[in-house]
Amino acid sequence: MSSVFCRYCYKDINKRDELVTATNYLRIRPYHYLCFGEVEQETIATVRSWKPMNGPMGNITFAILLIFVGVMALTDVFEEIGNLLGALALYPLILRILSFFMYELRVPVHKDGR
């Protein structure tokens, strides 16, 4: 497994619990959770802010958007506008899948011996 490095402190991320993958437009970046807090504090405008993709909220958003895309693709709820909305909802889903395969699979999950 190749290493994943934090884009803020450039140190190796050793545990998946430490990893936060964030997106800003088309960019996906890995951070330590503490470094991500620093990046958020340094951000001046909300438009340029990084949004976390993994964790419980990212997984819930992924599931909701997956259901939404399925409904829009398989039904005629909003007719042609529904197809457009479904296509637009694919963007965060594709980013989340890329994040999972590019970064999360490469960072090992350490189980504590408690």
C-alpha positions as CSV (number, residue, x, y, z in Angstrom):
1,M,0.0,0.0,0.0
2,S,1.4,3.4,-0.9
3,S,1.2,6.2,1.7
4,V,-1.2,9.1,1.8
5,F,0.2,12.4,2.9
6,C,-1.6,15.3,4.4
7,R,-1.7,18.3,2.1
8,Y,-1.3,20.8,5.0
9,C,1.6,19.3,7.1
10,Y,3.0,16.8,4.5
11,K,3.2,14.0,7.1
12,D,2.0,10.5,6.5
13,I,-1.5,9.6,7.5
14,N,-1.3,6.3,9.4
15,K,-4.9,5.6,10.5
16,R,-8.2,6.0,8.7
17,D,-9.5,7.7,11.8
18,E,-7.1,10.6,11.2
19,L,-8.0,11.0,7.5
20,V,-10.4,13.7,6.3
21,T,-10.9,14.0,2.6
22,A,-12.1,17.4,1.5
23,T,-13.3,18.8,-1.7
24,N,-13.3,22.3,-3.2
25,Y,-14.8,22.3,-6.7
26,L,-13.0,19.5,-8.7
27,R,-10.1,19.0,-6.2
28,I,-10.0,16.3,-3.6
29,R,-7.4,16.6,-0.9
30,P,-6.4,14.4,2.1
31,Y,-5.8,16.0,5.5
32,H,-5.3,15.0,9.1
33,Y,-8.4,15.9,11.1
34,L,-6.4,18.5,13.1
35,C,-4.9,19.9,9.9
36,F,-8.3,20.2,8.4
37,G,-9.4,22.3,11.3
38,E,-6.5,24.6,10.6
39,V,-7.4,24.8,6.9
40,E,-11.0,25.7,7.9
41,Q,-9.8,28.5,10.2
42,E,-7.5,29.9,7.5
43,T,-10.3,30.1,4.9
44,I,-11.6,33.6,4.5
45,A,-14.6,33.2,2.3
46,T,-17.2,30.4,2.4
47,V,-17.0,30.1,-1.4
48,R,-13.4,28.9,-1.2
49,S,-14.0,26.6,1.8
50,W,-13.1,22.9,1.8
51,K,-16.0,20.6,2.5
52,P,-15.3,17.2,4.2
53,M,-16.4,14.2,2.2
54,N,-15.9,11.2,4.5
55,G,-17.2,10.4,7.9
56,P,-20.9,9.9,9.0
57,M,-22.2,13.0,7.3
58,G,-20.5,12.2,4.0
59,N,-21.9,8.7,4.1
60,I,-25.4,9.9,4.8
61,T,-25.2,12.5,2.0
62,F,-23.9,9.8,-0.3
63,A,-26.9,7.5,0.5
64,I,-29.5,10.2,0.1
65,L,-28.1,11.4,-3.2
66,L,-27.8,7.8,-4.5
67,I,-31.5,7.3,-3.7
68,F,-32.3,10.7,-5.3
69,V,-30.4,9.8,-8.5
70,G,-32.1,6.4,-8.7
71,V,-35.6,8.0,-8.3
72,M,-34.8,10.7,-10.9
73,A,-33.4,8.1,-13.4
74,L,-36.1,5.5,-13.0
75,T,-39.3,7.7,-12.7
76,D,-40.8,10.7,-14.4
77,V,-41.3,12.7,-11.3
78,F,-40.2,16.0,-12.7
79,E,-40.0,14.8,-16.4
80,E,-37.0,16.3,-18.2
81,I,-36.0,18.6,-15.3
82,G,-35.7,15.4,-13.2
83,N,-33.2,14.0,-15.6
84,L,-31.1,17.1,-15.3
85,L,-31.4,17.2,-11.5
86,G,-30.3,13.5,-11.4
87,A,-27.3,14.2,-13.6
88,L,-26.3,17.2,-11.4
89,A,-26.6,15.0,-8.3
90,L,-24.1,12.6,-9.8
91,Y,-21.2,15.1,-9.3
92,P,-20.9,14.7,-5.5
93,L,-21.4,10.9,-5.8
94,I,-18.5,10.6,-8.2
95,L,-16.3,12.8,-6.0
96,R,-17.1,10.6,-3.0
97,I,-16.3,7.4,-4.9
98,L,-13.1,8.8,-6.2
99,S,-12.1,9.9,-2.7
100,F,-12.8,6.4,-1.4
101,F,-10.7,4.7,-4.0
102,M,-7.9,7.3,-4.2
103,Y,-7.3,7.8,-0.4
104,E,-9.4,5.8,2.0
105,L,-8.5,2.4,0.7
106,R,-4.8,3.2,0.9
107,V,-4.9,4.2,4.6
108,P,-5.1,1.1,6.9
109,V,-7.8,0.7,9.5
110,H,-6.2,0.2,12.9
111,K,-8.3,-1.6,15.5
112,D,-7.5,-0.6,19.1
113,G,-6.9,-3.5,21.5
114,R,-9.3,-2.3,24.1
